[in-house]
Amino acid sequence: MTDAVGHGKIILFGEHAVVHGCPALAMALPRGALARAQVSDVDRLHVLPFDSHIVLDGRVPEPELSPLYVAFEAALADAPGGRPRLAVQVELQVPAGAGLGASAALSVAILRAIDAALGRTRPDAEIIEASLRWERVFHGNPSGVDSAMAAAGGVAVFRKGEPLVPVPVSRLPALVVGHSGSAPSTREMVESVARQLARDPDKVRGIFEAIESIVINGRSALLRGDWKALGQLMVLNQQLLNTLLLSTSRLEAMCQAAIAAGALGAKLTGGGGGGCMIALAQDSGGAKAICDRLGDQFGAEAFVVGQGGSDAAQRGADA
Ligand code: PMV
């Protein structure tokens, strides 16, 4: 039996604005979550590496596990009546709460494992819809970018409510992902931006429009392989995210350190308020130097994606 896969992702440009209808440019990580399901006496879920166990026996679990209970129930809600009970085991391969789309990766892997055990295959669009029900339990009002990337992989432009548009990249950039250490709540960061939008709609809409231009120009730069332009756009996107109070002093310091170590640009990725940043290296050798700098200066966990990375998003490169 092969494991069912859900991809993690990084957002190159457009996080948060994407919740409000703007496009975002994202790249899937080959790693994310791996799941398998088999017939059992009761519906149960085991999540590694946390060793969290959920049993759907009608008994309310302890508070920190109750969202997982509700989400797992929702994941099984679409299954045909009279189905066998299932034991699902899932292993998360990216840090949770770090802006790498961990919960969407978990949901897609679990949904596909359930389908495989029941002998059915659903199109990506249905998996994404089901994954969104899971995401709403944890994130409140997700744009859907994480679920779409978790299911499809590759490099793509996402706009809320629309199908993912793959970006046929012939050469991937060398990107470093560095973890700032904290695991903020995406839901709280999204709510904070919504409050700012309600308070000062002209200012925040203006920021979203600027981010939308960055996404459009970023897609062109990526297709041309113009890493200098891509790096400059990352710096601009980071300034706008900082204006929305989504950055932290540690993320700013990590971005600056990456640029001092040779990066062409750097920004936070995902929900912000902590979590991960990404830096664009000139090449795979440069990426290694940036990883080392982030590790030495901040003790940060860092890895390379794209060119030179063990995590190359190959489906995007092949598209
Ligand atoms: O923090 P993550 O990996 O869930 O990424 C969230 C991306 C946001 O744009 C901030 C939220 C969303 O739903 O698109």
Residues whose N, C-alpha, C, O or C-beta is under 5 A from the ligand:
A	BS01	PMV	E15 H16 V18 V19 G99 L100 G101 N141 P142 S143 G144 V145 T186 G270 G271
